[in-house]
């Protein structure tokens, strides 16, 4: 089952505004420009909607949730060090596996910049699992 684009965009935009500035955007080197997914937020949203597959057991149980996936963007734009950052919140293993799978499949990002040079940065992406309401 695919995720509704509008629901994902709305939920992700809200989560990005509230969660990331508080907990996630820890960087290895303080960049002047943060890394970007090629094509920007809209392209990232399209990628997520096209690739996330709602776990069947979660769908049957009408389970919903958000997994925050942390990863490092290298100076070449590669993704490494993938983990989750939902401290204290119990997570469905099927949500975690799917969120990590989708992040692992991403293309290289445009790396962060400082003083005109690419720098290594730690990022976090909230992956929201939300069912369409009938």
ZAZA-676937 format. One line per field, with one value per residue: chain; residue in three letters; x, y, z of N, C-alpha, C in turn; residue number from 1. Coordinates in pm, whole numbers. Last residue first. Example, Ala and Ser with C-alpha at 12.3 -4.5 7.8 and 13.67 -1.06 7.14 Angstrom:
ch <- [A,A]
aa <- [SER,ALA]
nc1 <- [1285,1319]
nc2 <- [-225,-569]
nc3 <- [708,780]
cac1 <- [1367,1230]
cac2 <- [-106,-450]
cac3 <- [714,780]
cc1 <- [1290,1320]
cc2 <- [3,-330]
cc3 <- [787,780]
i <- [2,1]
# end
This chain:
ch <- [A,A,A,A,A,A,A,A,A,A,A,A,A,A,A,A,A,A,A,A,A,A,A,A,A,A,A,A,A,A,A,A,A,A,A,A,A,A,A,A,A,A,A,A,A,A,A,A,A,A,A,A,A,A,A,A,A,A,A,A,A,A,A,A,A,A,A,A,A,A,A,A,A,A,A,A,A,A,A,A,A,A,A,A,A,A,A,A,A,A,A,A,A,A,A,A,A,A,A,A,A,A,A,A,A,A,A,A,A,A,A,A,A,A,A,A,A,A,A,A,A,A,A,A,A,A,A,A,A,A,A,A,A,A]
aa <- [UNK,UNK,UNK,UNK,UNK,UNK,UNK,UNK,UNK,UNK,UNK,UNK,UNK,UNK,UNK,UNK,UNK,UNK,UNK,UNK,UNK,UNK,UNK,UNK,UNK,UNK,UNK,UNK,UNK,UNK,UNK,UNK,UNK,UNK,UNK,UNK,UNK,UNK,UNK,UNK,UNK,UNK,UNK,UNK,UNK,UNK,UNK,UNK,UNK,UNK,UNK,UNK,UNK,UNK,UNK,UNK,UNK,UNK,UNK,UNK,UNK,UNK,UNK,UNK,UNK,UNK,UNK,UNK,UNK,UNK,UNK,UNK,UNK,UNK,UNK,UNK,UNK,UNK,UNK,UNK,UNK,UNK,UNK,UNK,UNK,UNK,UNK,UNK,UNK,UNK,UNK,UNK,UNK,UNK,UNK,UNK,UNK,UNK,UNK,UNK,UNK,UNK,UNK,UNK,UNK,UNK,UNK,UNK,UNK,UNK,UNK,UNK,UNK,UNK,UNK,UNK,UNK,UNK,UNK,UNK,UNK,UNK,UNK,UNK,UNK,UNK,UNK,UNK,UNK,UNK,UNK,UNK,UNK,UNK]
nc1 <- [-1057,-735,-430,-190,144,455,723,1036,1247,1589,1887,2248,2575,2819,3126,3154,3308,3385,3320,3290,3102,2815,2687,2635,2352,2336,2283,1961,1845,1836,1846,1585,1442,1540,1454,1176,1155,1251,1063,823,883,915,777,920,874,1083,1341,1446,1467,1655,1845,2100,2369,2630,2590,2568,2760,2867,3131,3136,2832,2584,2460,2142,1847,1505,1237,922,592,278,6,-193,-390,-331,-288,-57,125,143,250,405,398,681,825,856,702,741,1019,1030,871,1033,1259,1148,1084,1333,1574,1726,1901,1887,2158,2331,2343,2592,2778,2813,3023,3077,2883,2583,2254,1975,1798,1648,1532,1500,1339,1074,932,974,946,675,555,646,532,256,242,345,166,-77,-15,38,-29,165,58,85]
nc2 <- [648,790,627,601,677,705,917,974,1245,1241,1411,1418,1541,1599,1704,1954,2115,2465,2728,2739,2453,2264,1930,1762,1637,1276,983,819,574,331,388,484,242,94,250,213,-68,-106,50,-86,-334,-270,17,157,360,622,665,813,758,743,492,509,495,556,737,849,1092,1336,1363,1405,1239,1252,1013,984,873,873,837,728,741,569,334,46,-129,-389,-393,-231,-392,-605,-471,-154,40,133,407,512,735,892,949,1090,1313,1428,1492,1681,1879,1952,1901,1798,1590,1708,1885,1997,2351,2589,2618,2366,2256,1916,1737,1852,1796,1817,1710,1846,2091,2093,1847,1889,2098,2087,1814,1781,1931,1787,1536,1590,1687,1469,1263,1364,1385,1112,821,535,215,-118]
nc3 <- [546,553,500,767,796,895,823,908,943,931,997,961,984,729,596,339,64,76,123,399,377,285,238,-84,-223,-196,-393,-351,-113,16,285,319,291,510,726,701,733,996,1142,1091,1207,1482,1615,1908,2194,2275,2368,2071,1779,1573,1394,1136,911,811,498,165,-22,-77,-27,241,358,584,805,973,1137,1119,1316,1239,1350,1287,1313,1248,1172,1141,867,858,992,812,582,583,296,140,-16,-278,-337,-109,-134,-380,-321,-119,-268,-440,-250,-144,-417,-614,-398,-65,79,376,456,455,642,900,1137,1102,1180,1337,1418,1370,1578,1774,1693,1420,1390,1498,1362,1087,1036,1104,901,677,730,712,446,297,367,273,-3,-74,105,38,-88,0]
cac1 <- [-1163,-862,-536,-288,8,366,591,962,1131,1470,1779,2112,2477,2712,3049,3180,3212,3428,3332,3404,3158,2930,2689,2690,2447,2288,2372,2078,1851,1819,1962,1698,1420,1553,1598,1233,1113,1315,1206,838,857,1031,744,902,878,955,1233,1480,1343,1675,1720,2045,2223,2596,2648,2496,2717,2722,3097,3180,2976,2611,2564,2245,1968,1625,1338,1057,701,388,69,-87,-416,-352,-398,-181,89,93,117,411,341,575,782,934,715,606,966,1105,830,896,1271,1203,979,1235,1513,1591,1897,1853,2026,2315,2315,2479,2707,2812,2912,3140,3022,2672,2391,2073,1866,1725,1554,1582,1477,1169,931,977,1073,778,533,678,676,315,196,406,308,-61,-49,140,-89,128,134,0]
cac2 <- [615,775,712,541,723,600,902,893,1176,1248,1326,1461,1445,1647,1590,1904,2016,2325,2684,2807,2551,2346,2060,1777,1746,1412,1073,860,710,332,322,578,351,43,236,348,-4,-173,82,54,-328,-314,-109,157,226,590,651,780,772,837,561,458,501,567,633,828,956,1324,1327,1517,1259,1284,1110,937,957,805,937,682,811,618,451,112,16,-344,-473,-188,-261,-629,-534,-295,26,33,348,397,630,842,878,966,1220,1384,1398,1557,1820,1886,1967,1838,1645,1599,1885,1908,2213,2537,2740,2414,2352,2047,1704,1840,1796,1871,1631,1728,2063,2197,1859,1794,2087,2218,1880,1716,1967,1930,1552,1535,1768,1601,1249,1332,1504,1217,939,640,339,0]
cac3 <- [448,623,446,677,825,848,884,812,999,846,1047,928,1034,818,644,474,111,68,-15,337,471,248,302,51,-244,-170,-320,-428,-168,-129,223,329,196,372,701,697,608,882,1144,1051,1064,1403,1547,1764,2136,2213,2464,2209,1855,1685,1429,1261,926,953,582,292,9,-85,-165,156,343,443,777,881,1137,1071,1279,1271,1283,1368,1253,1324,1163,1279,923,792,1049,950,580,624,430,133,111,-233,-438,-141,-18,-361,-427,-89,-155,-496,-333,-58,-302,-652,-534,-156,16,260,490,378,605,762,1122,1088,1209,1222,1469,1278,1477,1809,1834,1481,1346,1554,1507,1153,1008,1184,1041,691,728,834,558,290,398,416,75,-87,44,133,-98,0]
cc1 <- [-1267,-971,-662,-384,-85,226,512,828,1058,1356,1657,2013,2338,2622,2946,3084,3253,3318,3375,3429,3284,2972,2818,2678,2504,2392,2310,2166,1976,1828,1957,1822,1535,1541,1622,1383,1175,1281,1277,985,864,1007,865,865,846,963,1098,1355,1368,1548,1741,1912,2182,2448,2596,2565,2653,2670,2945,3153,3009,2760,2576,2345,2067,1739,1467,1152,834,492,186,-30,-316,-387,-433,-300,-40,50,61,271,345,525,667,891,777,614,830,1046,901,847,1133,1217,1025,1125,1408,1515,1752,1846,2009,2172,2307,2463,2583,2742,2911,3026,3106,2812,2483,2212,1984,1820,1654,1616,1555,1312,1041,989,1084,914,644,663,716,464,260,370,375,86,-29,108,13,74,81,88]
cc2 <- [725,748,685,647,666,638,792,859,1102,1175,1349,1368,1502,1532,1640,1789,1967,2234,2540,2758,2608,2436,2134,1919,1775,1512,1211,952,730,470,328,517,453,156,187,341,136,-105,21,92,-185,-306,-149,20,232,450,615,774,732,858,642,529,436,574,650,715,949,1185,1310,1489,1375,1318,1127,1049,897,905,861,792,755,689,493,228,96,-195,-428,-262,-210,-498,-556,-354,-120,11,251,334,502,726,816,883,1086,1285,1343,1451,1686,1817,1884,1901,1675,1658,1760,1913,2127,2389,2702,2549,2409,2146,1832,1806,1770,1891,1696,1677,1952,2168,1973,1825,1999,2204,2012,1781,1907,1974,1698,1555,1720,1686,1386,1325,1478,1338,1053,759,440,123]
cc3 <- [435,520,524,624,721,893,815,877,888,914,960,997,1011,861,745,507,250,123,-34,195,405,363,266,105,-104,-218,-308,-343,-253,-193,71,264,201,270,557,663,594,750,1023,1042,1011,1252,1465,1712,1987,2152,2405,2296,2001,1765,1556,1286,1058,981,725,368,148,-53,-184,8,251,434,626,858,1040,1066,1245,1226,1333,1283,1342,1243,1247,1287,1065,849,988,1014,720,639,469,275,86,-102,-384,-240,-49,-246,-412,-193,-121,-386,-391,-140,-231,-537,-576,-296,-68,207,364,411,525,747,981,1065,1200,1268,1351,1338,1410,1703,1858,1626,1409,1517,1564,1304,1082,1161,1128,835,744,841,688,411,398,453,224,-1,45,55,4,0]
i <- [134,133,132,131,130,129,128,127,126,125,124,123,122,121,120,119,118,117,116,115,114,113,112,111,110,109,108,107,106,105,104,103,102,101,100,99,98,97,96,95,94,93,92,91,90,89,88,87,86,85,84,83,82,81,80,79,78,77,76,75,74,73,72,71,70,69,68,67,66,65,64,63,62,61,60,59,58,57,56,55,54,53,52,51,50,49,48,47,46,45,44,43,42,41,40,39,38,37,36,35,34,33,32,31,30,29,28,27,26,25,24,23,22,21,20,19,18,17,16,15,14,13,12,11,10,9,8,7,6,5,4,3,2,1]
# end
